[in-house]
């Protein structure tokens, strides 16, 4: 069992690795849309007191997929290695159709796409509208 820290991914918001390799599988910790380096959330608009006024869900979707790719690459895996994705949306009624459209761009062949479960949640740990929990095949490690 080994932990993976992806230097090009956003820093985790808690005490956990980006991913963990276990018995041929790669388990990614929850991946949100924060941008690496700045931790800025794309499309979020705040008032002068820092309260969230609005957000751009499509921008957050695109960033979360970018972040998943970065973690997969740092783990030695590929996009095609994804086998299961759990999606957490804070506004299922408003955002599900947009998510499905963007998901189809990333996985155009439904037969080859990972399994997927989508859940509506009331909130996520930071002011984000989407988070992904992913499992992928882990490529064989070079033990030399």
N, CA and C atoms as an extended XYZ file, in Angstrom:
432
Properties=species:S:1:pos:R:3:atomname:S:1:resname:S:1:resid:I:1 pbc="F F F"
N         0.858       -1.172        0.000 N   UNK     1
C         0.000        0.000        0.000 CA  UNK     1
C         0.900        1.229        0.000 C   UNK     1
N         0.623        2.166       -0.910 N   UNK     2
C         1.431        3.377       -0.966 CA  UNK     2
C         0.547        4.599       -1.183 C   UNK     2
N         0.971        5.712       -0.602 N   UNK     3
C         0.262        6.980       -0.753 CA  UNK     3
C         0.876        7.772       -1.891 C   UNK     3
N         0.041        8.537       -2.578 N   UNK     4
C         0.499        9.367       -3.692 CA  UNK     4
C         0.175       10.814       -3.384 C   UNK     4
N         1.189       11.662       -3.558 N   UNK     5
C         0.989       13.104       -3.475 CA  UNK     5
C         1.309       13.672       -4.852 C   UNK     5
N         0.334       14.296       -5.491 N   UNK     6
C         0.503       14.868       -6.827 CA  UNK     6
C         0.899       16.332       -6.688 C   UNK     6
N         2.152       16.644       -6.979 N   UNK     7
C         2.640       18.011       -6.781 CA  UNK     7
C         1.931       19.034       -7.664 C   UNK     7
N         1.352       18.605       -8.784 N   UNK     8
C         0.657       19.529       -9.686 CA  UNK     8
C        -0.846       19.606       -9.435 C   UNK     8
N        -1.315       18.964       -8.377 N   UNK     9
C        -2.738       19.010       -8.017 CA  UNK     9
C        -2.936       19.986       -6.857 C   UNK     9
N        -4.168       20.438       -6.649 N   UNK    10
C        -4.421       21.290       -5.486 CA  UNK    10
C        -4.075       20.550       -4.197 C   UNK    10
N        -3.607       21.270       -3.219 N   UNK    11
C        -3.285       20.685       -1.925 CA  UNK    11
C        -4.567       20.170       -1.274 C   UNK    11
N        -4.551       18.962       -0.715 N   UNK    12
C        -5.750       18.472       -0.010 CA  UNK    12
C        -6.167       19.439        1.103 C   UNK    12
N        -7.458       19.522        1.363 N   UNK    13
C        -7.959       20.430        2.396 CA  UNK    13
C        -7.910       19.802        3.781 C   UNK    13
N        -7.391       18.596        3.879 N   UNK    14
C        -7.255       17.911        5.156 CA  UNK    14
C        -5.999       17.061        5.160 C   UNK    14
N        -5.877       16.250        6.172 N   UNK    15
C        -4.703       15.395        6.339 CA  UNK    15
C        -4.945       14.050        5.657 C   UNK    15
N        -4.761       14.016        4.334 N   UNK    16
C        -4.944       12.792        3.555 CA  UNK    16
C        -4.172       12.921        2.246 C   UNK    16
N        -3.840       11.781        1.625 N   UNK    17
C        -3.111       11.823        0.354 CA  UNK    17
C        -4.073       12.082       -0.814 C   UNK    17
N        -3.512       12.442       -1.957 N   UNK    18
C        -4.336       12.568       -3.160 CA  UNK    18
C        -4.894       11.208       -3.563 C   UNK    18
N        -4.085       10.170       -3.364 N   UNK    19
C        -4.514        8.826       -3.757 CA  UNK    19
C        -3.731        7.794       -2.956 C   UNK    19
N        -4.255        6.570       -2.990 N   UNK    20
C        -3.579        5.451       -2.342 CA  UNK    20
C        -3.688        4.248       -3.272 C   UNK    20
N        -2.550        3.576       -3.482 N   UNK    21
C        -2.480        2.377       -4.306 CA  UNK    21
C        -2.597        1.166       -3.388 C   UNK    21
N        -3.558        0.272       -3.695 N   UNK    22
C        -3.769       -0.936       -2.896 CA  UNK    22
C        -4.119       -2.083       -3.846 C   UNK    22
N        -3.319       -3.132       -3.828 N   UNK    23
C        -3.627       -4.365       -4.561 CA  UNK    23
C        -4.148       -4.143       -5.982 C   UNK    23
N        -3.423       -3.418       -6.773 N   UNK    24
C        -3.798       -3.239       -8.172 CA  UNK    24
C        -4.868       -2.190       -8.424 C   UNK    24
N        -5.297       -1.494       -7.372 N   UNK    25
C        -6.278       -0.432       -7.533 CA  UNK    25
C        -5.729        0.881       -7.002 C   UNK    25
N        -6.262        1.956       -7.547 N   UNK    26
C        -5.892        3.297       -7.135 CA  UNK    26
C        -7.155        3.987       -6.631 C   UNK    26
N        -7.140        4.416       -5.381 N   UNK    27
C        -8.276        5.093       -4.758 CA  UNK    27
C        -7.931        6.574       -4.619 C   UNK    27
N        -8.642        7.430       -5.330 N   UNK    28
C        -8.409        8.868       -5.215 CA  UNK    28
C        -9.261        9.419       -4.080 C   UNK    28
N        -8.664       10.286       -3.274 N   UNK    29
C        -9.457       11.021       -2.283 CA  UNK    29
C       -10.413       11.928       -3.047 C   UNK    29
N       -11.412       12.464       -2.380 N   UNK    30
C       -12.353       13.355       -3.052 CA  UNK    30
C       -11.619       14.470       -3.781 C   UNK    30
N       -11.983       14.683       -5.047 N   UNK    31
C       -11.316       15.683       -5.886 CA  UNK    31
C       -12.316       16.782       -6.212 C   UNK    31
N       -11.974       17.993       -5.823 N   UNK    32
C       -12.809       19.151       -6.111 CA  UNK    32
C       -12.185       20.003       -7.199 C   UNK    32
N       -12.805       21.157       -7.478 N   UNK    33
C       -12.362       21.995       -8.586 CA  UNK    33
C       -11.369       23.102       -8.236 C   UNK    33
N       -10.734       23.023       -7.077 N   UNK    34
C        -9.770       24.074       -6.744 CA  UNK    34
C        -8.597       24.033       -7.714 C   UNK    34
N        -8.044       25.200       -8.025 N   UNK    35
C        -6.923       25.277       -8.958 CA  UNK    35
C        -5.607       25.075       -8.216 C   UNK    35
N        -4.706       24.292       -8.814 N   UNK    36
C        -3.390       24.085       -8.185 CA  UNK    36
C        -2.671       25.413       -7.989 C   UNK    36
N        -1.942       25.522       -6.906 N   UNK    37
C        -1.157       26.729       -6.634 CA  UNK    37
C        -1.929       27.787       -5.868 C   UNK    37
N        -3.070       28.202       -6.403 N   UNK    38
C        -3.818       29.300       -5.781 CA  UNK    38
C        -4.970       28.804       -4.909 C   UNK    38
N        -5.424       27.576       -5.123 N   UNK    39
C        -6.620       27.038       -4.470 CA  UNK    39
C        -7.883       27.818       -4.819 C   UNK    39
N        -7.792       28.673       -5.834 N   UNK    40
C        -8.951       29.427       -6.309 CA  UNK    40
C        -9.968       28.456       -6.903 C   UNK    40
N       -11.239       28.745       -6.698 N   UNK    41
C       -12.314       27.924       -7.255 CA  UNK    41
C       -12.842       28.653       -8.487 C   UNK    41
N       -12.659       28.066       -9.676 N   UNK    42
C       -13.050       28.761      -10.904 CA  UNK    42
C       -14.532       29.111      -10.911 C   UNK    42
N       -14.798       30.363      -11.295 N   UNK    43
C       -16.181       30.797      -11.446 CA  UNK    43
C       -16.869       31.264      -10.185 C   UNK    43
N       -16.228       31.113       -9.020 N   UNK    44
C       -16.871       31.605       -7.787 CA  UNK    44
C       -16.767       33.123       -7.722 C   UNK    44
N       -17.890       33.760       -7.380 N   UNK    45
C       -17.941       35.211       -7.215 CA  UNK    45
C       -18.347       35.486       -5.774 C   UNK    45
N       -17.533       36.303       -5.080 N   UNK    46
C       -17.769       36.621       -3.667 CA  UNK    46
C       -18.055       38.104       -3.496 C   UNK    46
N       -18.784       38.445       -2.446 N   UNK    47
C       -18.996       39.854       -2.132 CA  UNK    47
C       -17.803       40.369       -1.326 C   UNK    47
N       -17.854       41.621       -0.923 N   UNK    48
C       -16.735       42.257       -0.209 CA  UNK    48
C       -16.438       41.571        1.120 C   UNK    48
N       -17.420       40.896        1.704 N   UNK    49
C       -17.229       40.204        2.975 CA  UNK    49
C       -16.819       38.741        2.788 C   UNK    49
N       -16.628       38.333        1.525 N   UNK    50
C       -16.187       36.968        1.249 CA  UNK    50
C       -17.302       35.950        1.118 C   UNK    50
N       -18.549       36.406        1.174 N   UNK    51
C       -19.675       35.474        1.010 CA  UNK    51
C       -19.839       35.116       -0.465 C   UNK    51
N       -20.114       33.838       -0.721 N   UNK    52
C       -20.308       33.376       -2.090 CA  UNK    52
C       -21.604       33.933       -2.653 C   UNK    52
N       -21.517       34.621       -3.795 N   UNK    53
C       -22.695       35.182       -4.451 CA  UNK    53
C       -23.180       34.272       -5.577 C   UNK    53
N       -22.243       33.738       -6.340 N   UNK    54
C       -22.615       32.868       -7.455 CA  UNK    54
C       -21.409       32.019       -7.847 C   UNK    54
N       -21.680       31.039       -8.698 N   UNK    55
C       -20.589       30.198       -9.182 CA  UNK    55
C       -20.891       29.748      -10.609 C   UNK    55
N       -19.858       29.329      -11.291 N   UNK    56
C       -19.965       28.833      -12.660 CA  UNK    56
C       -19.767       27.321      -12.599 C   UNK    56
N       -20.861       26.572      -12.643 N   UNK    57
C       -20.792       25.129      -12.486 CA  UNK    57
C       -19.972       24.476      -13.598 C   UNK    57
N       -20.128       24.921      -14.819 N   UNK    58
C       -19.372       24.328      -15.923 CA  UNK    58
C       -17.869       24.506      -15.714 C   UNK    58
N       -17.446       25.672      -15.271 N   UNK    59
C       -16.017       25.904      -15.006 CA  UNK    59
C       -15.526       24.964      -13.904 C   UNK    59
N       -16.347       24.753      -12.882 N   UNK    60
C       -15.953       23.837      -11.815 CA  UNK    60
C       -15.866       22.401      -12.329 C   UNK    60
N       -16.804       21.982      -13.167 N   UNK    61
C       -16.758       20.627      -13.747 CA  UNK    61
C       -15.467       20.425      -14.520 C   UNK    61
N       -15.147       21.360      -15.376 N   UNK    62
C       -13.946       21.217      -16.209 CA  UNK    62
C       -12.688       21.145      -15.345 C   UNK    62
N       -12.636       21.962      -14.282 N   UNK    63
C       -11.461       21.948      -13.410 CA  UNK    63
C       -11.358       20.643      -12.627 C   UNK    63
N       -12.478       20.097      -12.181 N   UNK    64
C       -12.434       18.856      -11.411 CA  UNK    64
C       -11.924       17.714      -12.292 C   UNK    64
N       -12.334       17.680      -13.558 N   UNK    65
C       -11.817       16.645      -14.460 CA  UNK    65
C       -10.321       16.834      -14.707 C   UNK    65
N        -9.876       18.074      -14.836 N   UNK    66
C        -8.445       18.355      -14.983 CA  UNK    66
C        -7.685       17.854      -13.759 C   UNK    66
N        -8.211       18.111      -12.568 N   UNK    67
C        -7.547       17.689      -11.337 CA  UNK    67
C        -7.463       16.167      -11.232 C   UNK    67
N        -8.518       15.468      -11.640 N   UNK    68
C        -8.483       14.002      -11.631 CA  UNK    68
C        -7.372       13.507      -12.552 C   UNK    68
N        -7.280       14.085      -13.745 N   UNK    69
C        -6.221       13.685      -14.690 CA  UNK    69
C        -4.834       13.878      -14.088 C   UNK    69
N        -4.626       15.014      -13.446 N   UNK    70
C        -3.319       15.314      -12.848 CA  UNK    70
C        -2.963       14.256      -11.799 C   UNK    70
N        -3.916       13.877      -10.981 N   UNK    71
C        -3.663       12.876       -9.937 CA  UNK    71
C        -3.412       11.505      -10.567 C   UNK    71
N        -4.170       11.157      -11.584 N   UNK    72
C        -3.945        9.885      -12.273 CA  UNK    72
C        -2.534        9.829      -12.851 C   UNK    72
N        -2.121       10.876      -13.543 N   UNK    73
C        -0.782       10.921      -14.148 CA  UNK    73
C         0.289       10.805      -13.068 C   UNK    73
N         0.129       11.526      -11.968 N   UNK    74
C         1.110       11.463      -10.874 CA  UNK    74
C         1.176       10.067      -10.270 C   UNK    74
N         0.092        9.306      -10.425 N   UNK    75
C         0.020        7.945       -9.890 CA  UNK    75
C         0.488        6.905      -10.903 C   UNK    75
N         0.836        7.360      -12.103 N   UNK    76
C         1.253        6.438      -13.154 CA  UNK    76
C         0.090        5.802      -13.885 C   UNK    76
N        -1.113        6.339      -13.698 N   UNK    77
C        -2.313        5.790      -14.334 CA  UNK    77
C        -2.740        6.678      -15.500 C   UNK    77
N        -3.700        6.176      -16.265 N   UNK    78
C        -4.239        6.904      -17.404 CA  UNK    78
C        -5.738        7.126      -17.207 C   UNK    78
N        -6.281        8.038      -17.970 N   UNK    79
C        -7.720        8.330      -17.941 CA  UNK    79
C        -8.521        7.051      -18.153 C   UNK    79
N        -8.052        6.217      -19.077 N   UNK    80
C        -8.734        4.981      -19.421 CA  UNK    80
C        -8.712        3.956      -18.289 C   UNK    80
N        -7.908        4.180      -17.260 N   UNK    81
C        -7.833        3.271      -16.116 CA  UNK    81
C        -8.955        3.492      -15.110 C   UNK    81
N        -9.714        4.581      -15.248 N   UNK    82
C       -10.828        4.829      -14.322 CA  UNK    82
C       -11.863        3.715      -14.453 C   UNK    82
N       -12.289        3.175      -13.305 N   UNK    83
C       -13.299        2.111      -13.326 CA  UNK    83
C       -14.588        2.507      -12.596 C   UNK    83
N       -14.519        3.485      -11.689 N   UNK    84
C       -15.709        3.866      -10.937 CA  UNK    84
C       -15.579        5.315      -10.479 C   UNK    84
N       -16.654        6.077      -10.652 N   UNK    85
C       -16.668        7.481      -10.218 CA  UNK    85
C       -17.950        7.724       -9.433 C   UNK    85
N       -17.802        8.294       -8.244 N   UNK    86
C       -18.943        8.773       -7.476 CA  UNK    86
C       -18.930       10.292       -7.576 C   UNK    86
N       -20.048       10.857       -7.974 N   UNK    87
C       -20.177       12.296       -8.191 CA  UNK    87
C       -21.049       12.878       -7.085 C   UNK    87
N       -20.581       13.958       -6.488 N   UNK    88
C       -21.349       14.678       -5.472 CA  UNK    88
C       -21.683       16.061       -6.028 C   UNK    88
N       -22.976       16.366       -6.141 N   UNK    89
C       -23.430       17.657       -6.639 CA  UNK    89
C       -24.246       18.350       -5.546 C   UNK    89
N       -24.022       19.650       -5.371 N   UNK    90
C       -24.776       20.377       -4.349 CA  UNK    90
C       -26.125       20.881       -4.852 C   UNK    90
N       -26.337       20.863       -6.168 N   UNK    91
C       -27.643       21.259       -6.710 CA  UNK    91
C       -27.983       20.337       -7.877 C   UNK    91
N       -28.504       19.174       -7.540 N   UNK    92
C       -28.798       18.142       -8.535 CA  UNK    92
C       -29.767       18.660       -9.600 C   UNK    92
N       -30.832       19.344       -9.193 N   UNK    93
C       -31.854       19.794      -10.140 CA  UNK    93
C       -31.263       20.750      -11.178 C   UNK    93
N       -30.421       21.650      -10.747 N   UNK    94
C       -29.867       22.645      -11.665 CA  UNK    94
C       -28.690       22.108      -12.465 C   UNK    94
N       -27.828       21.274      -11.855 N   UNK    95
C       -26.525       20.973      -12.449 CA  UNK    95
C       -26.375       19.600      -13.098 C   UNK    95
N       -27.326       18.685      -12.884 N   UNK    96
C       -27.159       17.325      -13.387 CA  UNK    96
C       -27.033       17.268      -14.911 C   UNK    96
N       -27.868       17.991      -15.627 N   UNK    97
C       -27.815       17.966      -17.098 CA  UNK    97
C       -26.485       18.510      -17.607 C   UNK    97
N       -25.999       19.585      -17.007 N   UNK    98
C       -24.698       20.145      -17.408 CA  UNK    98
C       -23.592       19.145      -17.129 C   UNK    98
N       -23.645       18.509      -15.966 N   UNK    99
C       -22.623       17.516      -15.643 CA  UNK    99
C       -22.647       16.377      -16.663 C   UNK    99
N       -23.827       15.884      -16.991 N   UNK   100
C       -23.936       14.792      -17.963 CA  UNK   100
C       -23.327       15.180      -19.309 C   UNK   100
N       -23.554       16.407      -19.747 N   UNK   101
C       -23.005       16.880      -21.022 CA  UNK   101
C       -21.479       16.893      -20.982 C   UNK   101
N       -20.916       17.433      -19.911 N   UNK   102
C       -19.456       17.518      -19.801 CA  UNK   102
C       -18.854       16.135      -19.583 C   UNK   102
N       -19.516       15.296      -18.833 N   UNK   103
C       -19.070       13.918      -18.619 CA  UNK   103
C       -18.981       13.187      -19.961 C   UNK   103
N       -19.994       13.371      -20.814 N   UNK   104
C       -20.008       12.722      -22.130 CA  UNK   104
C       -18.859       13.211      -23.008 C   UNK   104
N       -18.416       14.447      -22.831 N   UNK   105
C       -17.248       14.941      -23.574 CA  UNK   105
C       -15.994       14.169      -23.158 C   UNK   105
N       -15.896       13.839      -21.872 N   UNK   106
C       -14.718       13.149      -21.346 CA  UNK   106
C       -14.797       11.638      -21.533 C   UNK   106
N       -16.012       11.122      -21.653 N   UNK   107
C       -16.235        9.679      -21.842 CA  UNK   107
C       -17.253        9.496      -22.973 C   UNK   107
N       -16.837        9.708      -24.221 N   UNK   108
C       -17.793        9.669      -25.326 CA  UNK   108
C       -18.361        8.277      -25.613 C   UNK   108
N       -17.655        7.230      -25.232 N   UNK   109
C       -18.128        5.861      -25.453 CA  UNK   109
C       -18.677        5.321      -24.140 C   UNK   109
N       -19.998        5.301      -24.021 N   UNK   110
C       -20.626        4.861      -22.766 CA  UNK   110
C       -20.219        3.442      -22.392 C   UNK   110
N       -19.981        2.583      -23.368 N   UNK   111
C       -19.594        1.196      -23.086 CA  UNK   111
C       -18.206        1.113      -22.451 C   UNK   111
N       -17.344        2.077      -22.733 N   UNK   112
C       -15.992        2.073      -22.180 CA  UNK   112
C       -15.857        3.003      -20.967 C   UNK   112
N       -16.899        3.759      -20.664 N   UNK   113
C       -16.853        4.717      -19.547 CA  UNK   113
C       -16.832        3.972      -18.212 C   UNK   113
N       -16.279        4.620      -17.182 N   UNK   114
C       -16.321        3.996      -15.856 CA  UNK   114
C       -17.759        3.911      -15.335 C   UNK   114
N       -17.974        3.019      -14.387 N   UNK   115
C       -19.258        3.005      -13.681 CA  UNK   115
C       -19.409        4.352      -12.981 C   UNK   115
N       -20.641        4.745      -12.709 N   UNK   116
C       -20.843        6.061      -12.104 CA  UNK   116
C       -22.074        6.063      -11.222 C   UNK   116
N       -21.956        6.757      -10.094 N   UNK   117
C       -23.077        7.034       -9.200 CA  UNK   117
C       -23.069        8.531       -8.958 C   UNK   117
N       -24.235        9.164       -9.021 N   UNK   118
C       -24.327       10.604       -8.790 CA  UNK   118
C       -25.261       10.844       -7.610 C   UNK   118
N       -24.765       11.618       -6.653 N   UNK   119
C       -25.518       11.909       -5.433 CA  UNK   119
C       -25.706       13.408       -5.273 C   UNK   119
N       -26.864       13.804       -4.790 N   UNK   120
C       -27.090       15.185       -4.406 CA  UNK   120
C       -26.779       15.337       -2.927 C   UNK   120
N       -25.991       16.338       -2.596 N   UNK   121
C       -25.618       16.595       -1.201 CA  UNK   121
C       -25.933       18.054       -0.867 C   UNK   121
N       -26.127       18.339        0.408 N   UNK   122
C       -26.481       19.707        0.794 CA  UNK   122
C       -25.276       20.642        0.814 C   UNK   122
N       -24.077       20.108        1.018 N   UNK   123
C       -22.887       20.952        1.052 CA  UNK   123
C       -21.650       20.076        0.899 C   UNK   123
N       -20.553       20.722        0.516 N   UNK   124
C       -19.236       20.080        0.457 CA  UNK   124
C       -18.307       20.902        1.353 C   UNK   124
N       -17.122       20.380        1.696 N   UNK   125
C       -16.282       21.027        2.708 CA  UNK   125
C       -15.807       22.442        2.388 C   UNK   125
N       -15.758       22.800        1.128 N   UNK   126
C       -15.385       24.163        0.734 CA  UNK   126
C       -16.489       24.670       -0.197 C   UNK   126
N       -16.496       25.941       -0.574 N   UNK   127
C       -17.597       26.449       -1.410 CA  UNK   127
C       -17.500       25.963       -2.863 C   UNK   127
N       -17.688       24.661       -3.036 N   UNK   128
C       -17.653       24.050       -4.362 CA  UNK   128
C       -18.998       23.390       -4.630 C   UNK   128
N       -19.309       23.198       -5.915 N   UNK   129
C       -20.599       22.623       -6.306 CA  UNK   129
C       -20.468       21.172       -6.751 C   UNK   129
N       -19.221       20.670       -6.851 N   UNK   130
C       -18.994       19.309       -7.338 CA  UNK   130
C       -17.734       18.730       -6.712 C   UNK   130
N       -17.789       17.429       -6.468 N   UNK   131
C       -16.610       16.687       -6.024 CA  UNK   131
C       -16.722       15.284       -6.614 C   UNK   131
N       -15.588       14.708       -7.007 N   UNK   132
C       -15.557       13.354       -7.552 CA  UNK   132
C       -14.738       12.446       -6.648 C   UNK   132
N       -15.209       11.237       -6.472 N   UNK   133
C       -14.485       10.172       -5.759 CA  UNK   133
C       -14.247        9.090       -6.792 C   UNK   133
N       -12.983        8.771       -7.084 N   UNK   134
C       -12.652        7.888       -8.203 CA  UNK   134
C       -11.841        6.674       -7.763 C   UNK   134
N       -12.071        5.583       -8.479 N   UNK   135
C       -11.273        4.372       -8.342 CA  UNK   135
C       -10.768        4.028       -9.742 C   UNK   135
N        -9.489        3.687       -9.826 N   UNK   136
C        -8.882        3.344      -11.113 CA  UNK   136
C        -8.030        2.089      -10.954 C   UNK   136
N        -7.762        1.442      -12.084 N   UNK   137
C        -6.763        0.384      -12.092 CA  UNK   137
C        -5.424        1.044      -11.854 C   UNK   137
N        -4.606        0.416      -11.045 N   UNK   138
C        -3.262        0.942      -10.796 CA  UNK   138
C        -2.277        0.174      -11.669 C   UNK   138
N        -1.486        0.868      -12.451 N   UNK   139
C        -0.487        0.168      -13.242 CA  UNK   139
C         0.519       -0.510      -12.331 C   UNK   139
N         1.146       -1.549      -12.811 N   UNK   140
C         2.149       -2.265      -12.025 CA  UNK   140
C         3.260       -1.301      -11.617 C   UNK   140
N         3.676       -1.406      -10.378 N   UNK   141
C         4.743       -0.550       -9.875 CA  UNK   141
C         6.092       -1.165      -10.214 C   UNK   141
N         7.040       -0.312      -10.525 N   UNK   142
C         8.412       -0.764      -10.758 CA  UNK   142
C         9.059       -0.905       -9.389 C   UNK   142
N         9.311       -2.123       -8.976 N   UNK   143
C         9.847       -2.383       -7.637 CA  UNK   143
C        11.372       -2.432       -7.628 C   UNK   143
N        12.005       -2.063       -8.719 N   UNK   144
C        13.461       -2.098       -8.781 CA  UNK   144
C        14.090       -0.971       -8.008 C   UNK   144
